[in-house]
């Protein structure tokens, strides 16, 4: 009798522990632990994902099979995802957020437009000609906006917030491009190799350990560190070493990466958008506060 009761008690304890383990499953990224939370399920995969720090809305390009379905917005707490309406003769290709001035820019095949978040519509076009804008980046030091244009992936920067642009000669061409607070540049050149250009040096330096066939995603985290996503791994890049430091293996192909204002890491992959939330030692199992959305 007592043996049977102990067996039942043991099964209950094991089952409870198993459920708690699944609920509070953590992953180590760098020196910190994170809890993974599903934000949205997607019929396709996202790229170019950014988060508006004021509203926590997510913007991204949605790709389905061999074509792109345009730029979508996932509003915080919403139950569905909306496509941002853009003129039929324009192709939305990237999103950049000017946090200081609370402006959301959308790069298109024929220039840059601004997005009205209250009306969910394009409000105006920035007069920069018919540039084919592939990427937008804001330098946190002076809030200057940089763009990557055309099939040659040339980099230009806007002059003092005006419509005038100037070629960025330090990095003439690149697929991916970021600048840290010290002015160090990290980028994937058009030859498919990964480089950094330190302010203390006179020429770019190539990182070692990767092949040219890989696709890189570069972002700055909230500690002004250059973080690289490639395949299913995250790496930290510095100007002190030509070898990237691997900080995590996520076990999925990463197609989008962003660090939001709450120190969360947003990861896009085929069919899913996840949020990795830092685990507080006083709250080892943080609650989910997103509604799961689906397309």
Secondary structure, 3 states (H helix, E strand, C coil): CHHHHHHHHHHHHHHHHHHHHHHCCEEEECCEEEEEEEEEECCCEEEEEEECCCCCCEEEEEEECCEEEEEEEECCCCCECEECCCCCCCCEEEEEEECCCCEEEEEECCEEEEEECCCCEEEEEECCCCCCEEEEEECCCCCCEEEEECCCCEEEEECCCCCCEEECHHHCECCEEEECCCCCEEEECCCCCEEEECCCCCCCEECECCCCCCCCEEEECCCCCEEEEECCEEEEECCCCCECEEEEECCCCCCEEEECCCCCEEEEECCEEEEEEECECCECCCCCCCCCEEC
